[in-house]
Amino acid sequence: MKLLELIDFFRGGGSFKEFCLLQSLNEGSEVIEIFMEIPLNIDNELRYFEIEKTGGSTEYTDNGIKSYNLFDFYYFLDAIEEAYDNQNRFLSNEELAKLLYNYAINDA
């Protein structure tokens, strides 16, 4: 799943609980982190890990695949919610993906 697909899922009515079930993630984790395969590119695949597995690291290797921590799911879900407010409600999913990606790679 790519960043745009993740946004599509949640803006299309998908729930966190449903997402965790589909991705075999522990919904009860302290936090689930969203990683992107390295080298970074907005169209790269995302990977999701519980913080208990990654230890909160910036980079994480799983099954030989190196990934970079973009942000955690709390931040992502807040961004999705804010995309519905008056100022941002006209953002397309593509525009939101670009904003989130730029935020993550520029440590804004």
N, C-alpha and C positions, 0 to 999 in steps of 0.2 A: 504494500500500500504506500502510495506517495502522499506528500503533504496535501496536495489538492484533493485527493481521494478521501483523506481523513476529514478535511473540512466539509466536503460534500456529504459524508456520512453523518456528521453531527448537525450540520445545517439542514439536512434532510429529515431530521427527527430522530436519529439514532441516539441511544442513551449510553452513558458510561458503563452501566451494568451489562448491557448487551454487547458493547465493544469488548469488555474484559472477557466475557464468555466466548466470543468469537476468536479472540486472540490467546485464549488459555492463560489469562493473567489473573492474579489474585486481587480481586476487587478490594479486599481488606488490607492491602499493602499500605504502608505509611505514605508512599507516593510512587506513582508510576512515571518513569521518565521516557521521553521521546527522543530517540537517537536517529541519526541519519548516516547512511553508509559514506565512508571516506573514499575518494575525495568528494567534498561537498558540491552538490549541484541540486538546484531546486527540484529536479525530476528524479532524484535518487530515491531508492526505497527507504522507508522508515522501519525502525525496529523499536520494540517496546520492552522495557525491563523494569522490574520492581527494584526500588532503591536498595532493598536488602541484598540483591544480587550484585549490583554495580558498586555499592559503597559510596554512591554519589560522585563517581569519577566523571571527568570531562570526556575522556575517551574510554571506550570499552571494546574488547574483542570477544566475540562469541562465535564458535564454530569457524574460526579463521577469518571472520569478517570484522574489520575494524569500523567502528562507528563513533560519531561525535554527538555529545549530548546537546540537543537544541534547547529544550526546556522541559519542564514537568507538565503533567496533565492538568494540574490546577491552573497554571498560567494559560495553557491552551484553552481550557473550558471557559475561563474568564474572557479571553479574547473572542471566543465564539459568542458569548453573551453580550459583550460590548458591541459586537457587529450588528446587533439588533437595535441599539439606541438611535436616537434621532440623527446624530451627526454621522454615524457610520452605516446606517441601514441600507444605503445604496451601494456599498462595496460589493463587488462581485466576489465569488469564491476565489477566482484567480487573483484578484487584487489583494484579498486577505492573505492568500498563500504567499504572495510576494512580500507583503508587509511583515508577516511572521518570520519568513525566511531571513529577510534582511535584518530584522531585530536579533535573531539568534546568531547569525554569523558575525555581526558587528558588535556583539555584547552590549547592546543599547540598554 
